[in-house]
Amino acid sequence: MSGELTLMSRKSAMGKSTCYLTIDLVSKHMLFCNYWDSVIGTMPLTSSGLLEDVSVKLQPPKEVVAKDLSDHLNNRQSEPHAHAIVLDPYFGRVAFVPDLGEDNIKQHIYDENTGVLTPTCTLPCGPESTQPHGPRYMCFHPKLNSIYVINELSSTVSVFEFNASKAEILEAGSNMSTIRLVQSISTIPSAYPNKLNTCGRICIDPSGSYVLVSNRGHDSIAVFKIELDNGTCGECGLLSIQSYTHTRGKTPRHFQFDPSGKFLFSANQDTDSVTIFSFDQATGLLKFTGEVYDAPCPNFICIQEPYFIGRRQAE
């Protein structure tokens, strides 16, 4: 087994700067998101997992006019820029699209049989007092009805409560929201200038006890403890800062846990490096292992445990 990749299919996402892909719960379609022109849509999947041509394509009502990177950075908040498309894990029928440009989260109904996306309403991504937020990614807690949204520009995490009952009955033409904002918390120390930082990735650790965020500028991983006891604060899923750890490299665009959840790998884009940290699941503290690996402009890390190893352990 060489690990060599073989191209099996290639399909256009009908837009510019494809940045996010989601496979639906029944593996019938792949949902996609294009950042530059904010085009989203779906592609059918064959029984063997190959892509077919785009079957559903939604363009934003407002046209994107930025011509180059400089123009985009100066006018980013004046036009739509979808950054992700995420399905609810309960029914797989509500699709959320964080729009970094329009500073909101767009809610859609998703039909797993046809791949059709139907817009329902637009939701705030954080408090009005601290705009612009620039929502980038979002993730659902595996056990709580909590959603965590990372806001790139305001360097905050927005915590939402997900209402599964509303999601189950949501219909086309309804403007009913299935999420409710319950908290907004900064990802950087209060003394650090907000304008010098943008956020990268957000994830929940494998134990479900912590939310982690990468800070680009502060060059750190922020670790938040998740409130798991409803009796303590009245709201499950709320966050409190646990620690900040320097990534030993600049611009941590992405990071990833190993399957055990005991090690974290940071992709430091502007120092061409990947650094490794141990993670204490009891305290939520990261510790640099001293290991640094050269990697040209790393953008994403994927760690997959070999199938035969996982099967052997299960046996």
VOGU-3710 file (C-alpha; in Angstrom, 3 decimals, decimal comma):
1> msgeltlmsr> 0,000/0,000/0,000  1,740/3,150/-1,265  -0,788/5,829/-0,255  -0,745/7,197/-3,799  -3,902/9,081/-4,837  -5,718/8,298/-8,099  -8,071/10,861/-9,653  -11,487/9,227/-10,183  -13,706/12,203/-11,030  -13,614/15,981/-11,319
11> ksamgkstcy> -16,625/18,286/-11,380  -16,970/22,067/-11,428  -18,556/23,730/-8,381  -19,881/26,450/-10,699  -18,282/29,278/-8,768  -15,038/30,862/-7,600  -12,865/29,802/-4,642  -14,627/26,647/-3,477  -13,948/26,593/0,272  -16,247/24,085/1,998
21> ltidlvskhm> -17,768/20,662/1,292  -20,363/18,672/3,255  -21,669/15,157/2,580  -25,304/14,788/3,648  -26,367/12,228/6,262  -27,540/9,663/3,692  -24,555/10,137/1,343  -26,768/11,079/-1,611  -25,388/14,563/-2,239  -22,396/16,745/-1,547
31> lfcnywdsvi> -23,166/20,323/-0,558  -20,597/22,945/-1,573  -19,815/26,580/-0,931  -17,828/29,064/-3,057  -16,335/31,929/-1,088  -15,545/34,575/-3,691  -18,923/34,765/-5,461  -20,959/33,173/-2,628  -22,465/30,494/-4,891  -23,695/27,419/-2,997
41> gtmpltssgl> -25,273/24,214/-4,254  -25,317/20,433/-4,339  -23,910/17,603/-6,442  -25,425/14,093/-6,521  -23,194/11,175/-5,461  -23,177/7,811/-7,169  -23,425/4,587/-5,158  -19,629/4,324/-5,368  -19,151/7,862/-4,080  -18,297/9,573/-7,372
51> ledvsvklqp> -19,513/13,098/-8,076  -22,078/13,970/-10,709  -22,661/17,397/-12,237  -24,143/20,181/-10,101  -27,886/19,666/-9,770  -28,704/22,662/-7,557  -27,036/26,067/-7,704  -28,001/29,143/-5,667  -26,529/32,546/-6,437  -26,719/35,431/-3,955
61> pkevvakdls> -29,284/38,159/-4,727  -26,512/40,741/-4,450  -23,754/40,453/-7,037  -20,116/40,284/-5,939  -18,129/43,017/-7,717  -14,615/42,800/-6,177  -12,062/42,376/-8,973  -8,918/41,402/-7,066  -7,624/40,626/-3,565  -6,978/44,259/-2,642
71> dhlnnrqsep> -10,440/45,285/-3,784  -11,920/42,353/-1,883  -10,183/43,202/1,405  -11,302/46,835/1,179  -14,916/45,962/0,379  -15,307/42,557/2,020  -18,223/43,580/4,227  -20,201/45,205/1,410  -20,949/42,004/-0,519  -21,767/38,345/0,215
81> hahaivldpy> -19,017/35,811/0,904  -20,334/32,427/2,025  -17,648/30,590/3,989  -19,198/27,226/4,931  -22,308/25,085/4,565  -23,208/22,878/7,532  -26,145/20,497/8,048  -27,817/19,902/11,372  -26,787/16,439/12,667  -30,261/15,610/14,018
91> fgrvafvpdl> -32,267/15,381/10,807  -29,869/16,639/8,153  -32,600/18,932/6,830  -31,467/22,388/7,975  -28,425/23,869/6,230  -26,595/26,826/7,736  -24,335/29,106/5,681  -22,105/31,550/7,597  -21,711/34,596/5,329  -18,534/36,453/6,246
101> gednikqhiy> -19,291/39,368/3,920  -22,905/40,076/4,852  -22,158/39,313/8,512  -24,935/36,800/9,092  -25,922/33,136/9,003  -28,300/32,049/6,257  -30,714/29,229/7,069  -31,998/26,827/4,397  -34,176/23,729/4,243  -32,336/20,851/2,574
111> dentgvltpt> -34,109/17,996/0,759  -31,885/14,912/0,901  -33,809/13,216/-1,925  -33,505/16,016/-4,484  -30,577/18,033/-3,117  -32,702/21,191/-3,252  -31,787/24,048/-0,905  -34,629/26,413/0,005  -33,749/29,678/1,806  -35,867/30,418/4,882
121> ctlpcgpest> -34,352/33,302/6,865  -31,197/35,210/7,750  -29,891/35,119/11,325  -27,496/37,368/13,295  -24,095/35,804/13,966  -23,353/37,790/17,118  -24,232/40,941/19,099  -24,849/44,085/17,037  -22,590/46,074/19,359  -19,420/44,286/18,222
131> qphgprymcf> -19,969/44,100/14,439  -18,517/43,310/11,987  -18,099/39,702/13,059  -17,300/37,880/9,840  -18,669/34,369/10,609  -16,335/31,741/9,187  -17,159/28,214/10,430  -19,599/26,541/12,797  -19,792/23,195/14,562  -22,418/21,274/16,520
141> hpklnsiyvi> -21,659/19,721/19,882  -21,918/15,898/19,640  -24,195/15,596/22,718  -25,525/19,049/23,642  -27,917/21,149/21,570  -25,168/23,763/21,214  -23,617/25,318/18,112  -20,316/27,192/18,099  -19,602/29,823/15,427  -16,147/31,306/14,933
151> nelsstvsvf> -16,216/34,959/13,893  -13,084/35,779/11,920  -13,137/39,574/12,145  -14,380/40,207/15,692  -12,242/37,380/17,147  -15,192/35,942/19,022  -17,054/32,671/19,407  -20,830/32,892/19,262  -22,670/30,154/21,151  -26,140/29,203/19,909
161> efnaskaeil> -28,837/26,916/21,251  -30,283/24,653/18,536  -34,016/23,916/18,680  -34,476/20,425/17,207  -38,275/20,611/17,539  -38,401/23,674/15,299  -35,916/22,116/12,866  -38,105/19,063/12,455  -41,173/21,063/11,386  -39,468/23,892/9,468
171> eagsnmstir> -41,185/24,425/6,132  -40,512/26,362/2,949  -41,788/29,926/3,232  -41,252/30,033/6,986  -38,945/32,601/8,564  -38,721/30,667/11,838  -35,225/30,526/13,300  -33,959/27,212/14,666  -31,103/28,763/16,658  -30,842/31,270/19,528
181> lvqsistips> -27,755/33,272/20,522  -26,838/32,658/24,180  -23,216/33,859/24,456  -20,415/35,756/22,731  -16,859/35,361/24,038  -13,510/36,734/22,855  -10,809/34,403/21,520  -7,908/36,695/22,469  -6,759/38,365/25,715  -8,410/41,731/26,377
191> aypnklntcg> -5,063/43,574/26,170  -4,348/42,340/22,638  -5,533/44,701/19,832  -8,473/43,152/18,048  -7,443/44,679/14,705  -4,217/42,651/14,735  -6,006/39,289/14,809  -8,336/37,183/12,693  -9,646/33,750/13,613  -9,061/30,572/11,644
201> ricidpsgsy> -10,459/27,216/12,683  -12,887/26,108/15,405  -13,465/22,566/16,654  -14,628/20,541/19,641  -12,113/18,152/21,142  -12,880/14,394/20,895  -13,986/14,247/24,551  -16,654/16,917/23,947  -15,360/18,976/26,874  -13,550/21,817/25,105
211> vlvsnrghds> -13,857/24,198/22,163  -10,594/25,185/20,490  -9,965/28,137/18,174  -6,923/29,297/16,200  -5,899/32,967/16,321  -4,003/34,382/13,338  -2,038/37,394/14,528  -1,994/36,460/18,182  -0,685/33,138/16,774  -2,270/30,973/19,392
221> iavfkieldn> -4,767/28,236/20,093  -7,431/29,357/22,550  -9,019/26,580/24,612  -12,490/27,063/26,106  -14,103/24,791/28,666  -17,680/23,770/27,848  -20,232/23,980/30,655  -21,722/20,486/30,701  -23,820/20,843/33,874  -27,102/22,660/33,302
231> gtcgecglls> -27,488/23,298/37,034  -24,347/25,435/37,305  -25,220/28,306/35,009  -28,670/27,550/33,672  -27,423/27,085/30,112  -25,574/23,987/28,930  -22,854/24,612/26,383  -21,621/28,004/27,601  -17,882/28,648/27,369  -15,167/29,920/29,707
241> iqsythtrgk> -11,563/30,526/28,664  -9,153/27,858/29,817  -5,847/28,781/28,178  -3,956/30,422/25,302  -0,979/28,592/23,795  1,446/30,034/21,232  1,573/27,874/18,115  5,358/28,288/17,670  4,615/29,527/14,159  2,758/32,329/12,392
251> tprhfqfdps> -0,827/32,311/11,150  -2,293/28,994/12,364  -4,871/28,642/9,595  -5,863/25,131/10,667  -5,198/22,551/13,355  -6,243/18,978/13,966  -6,401/16,384/16,730  -5,056/12,888/16,287  -7,686/10,104/16,727  -6,838/9,702/20,424
261> gkflfsanqd> -7,434/13,388/21,178  -4,118/13,522/23,029  -2,108/15,376/20,376  -2,818/18,498/18,337  -1,147/19,474/15,050  -1,020/23,174/14,094  -0,683/24,282/10,440  1,281/27,536/10,575  0,723/29,045/7,147  3,214/31,937/7,172
271> tdsvtifsfd> 6,161/30,068/8,693  5,781/26,966/6,486  5,581/24,668/9,480  3,499/22,129/11,365  3,988/22,043/15,131  2,794/19,337/17,530  1,340/19,757/21,019  0,174/17,306/23,649  -3,332/17,929/24,987  -4,377/17,160/28,549
281> qatgllkftg> -8,036/16,167/28,396  -8,407/16,591/32,164  -7,218/20,217/32,268  -7,572/21,392/28,661  -3,940/22,523/28,585  -1,703/22,283/25,518  2,040/21,642/25,817  4,547/22,007/22,985  6,302/18,692/22,282  9,278/20,314/20,573
291> evydapcpnf> 8,415/18,704/17,242  8,363/20,980/14,188  7,962/19,814/10,593  8,558/21,763/7,380  5,463/22,120/5,193  5,095/24,762/2,457  2,211/27,115/3,343  0,091/24,505/5,168  -3,647/25,236/4,914  -5,327/22,101/6,184
301> iciqepyfig> -4,487/18,984/8,198  -6,376/15,704/7,933  -5,396/12,768/10,141  -6,928/9,397/9,403  -6,353/6,306/11,520  -5,649/3,304/9,262  -8,748/1,119/8,989  -6,960/-2,094/9,867  -5,541/-0,592/13,079  -8,943/0,609/14,258
311> rrqae> -10,504/-2,743/13,409  -7,801/-4,671/15,243  -8,303/-2,556/18,388  -12,073/-3,081/18,207  -11,577/-6,822/18,049
//
